[in-house]
Amino acid sequence: MLIIGFVLSLSAHSERDMTDLQLDTIEKKYNKFARQRVIDWQALIRENHSLPEQEKLNRVNAFFNANVQFIDDQALWDKKDYWATPIETLSIGGGDCEDYAIAKYFTLKQLGVDENKLRLTYVKAVERNQAHMVLTYFENKRAVPLVLDNLIIEIKYATQRTDLIPVYSFNGSGLWLTKPKQNQRVSDAARLSLWQNLLLRIQNGH
C-alpha cells in the first residue's frame, strides 16, 4: 500500500510545478543555483513527454550527469548510506551513485516511462573494485538493458559494460537477483528500508 500511495502522490505532483513559495524555500535553504536546477528539472519533465523513449533516456541521463557533482554520503550527509530524493539531490547539486540513479528513475517515470522497464541496479564496478548503482532500462522483457550511469556520459548496452558486474536490481514492484542466464524475482522492494524511507520523504514533498 505504501508504494501504491506514493505512486499516486508522485503522479499528482508531476502534474503541477512547484509553487514560488516552495522554490523560495529551496533558495533560502541552499542558494539561487539550487532554485534554478529545480526549475530546469521541472521544465525537463514538462516539455519532453512527447519524445521517443530513447530520447527521454538521453536527456534525463545528460541532465543529471551535468547538474550533479559526485559527493559520497559520509561527506554530504555524515551517514554511511543515505538515499536522497531528486529534489534533495538537485538542491544540493551533489550526490553519490545511488542518488544519480534514483533521480533518473523517478524523472523518467514522470515522463511516462513504464516502471516495469526501469530498474535500479546494484553492480560491482570492476576497475574501482567497489559497489555501484546504475539505472537500467529494458525496452521489453527479453531486451538487453541499457545502462544509465554517472561514471560515463554515453548510454550503453549492458553487454558493452564489461566493467560492471550486476548483483541485484529492483523497482517499485520487486527485487531481483541477477545470476548468469537468470534474472529471478525474489521479494518486494518495499522490504528495503532505505527505499521505504525514500518514498516517505518524496511523498512528504522533500
Beta strands, then each sheet from edge to edge (+ up, - down):
strand 1: 69-70
strand 2: 94-95
strand 3: 118-125
strand 4: 130-137
strand 5: 146-148
strand 6: 156-157
strand 7: 164-171
strand 8: 174-179
strand 9: 182-187
sheet 1: 1+ 2+
sheet 2: 6+ 5- 4+ 3- 7+ 8- 9+
end
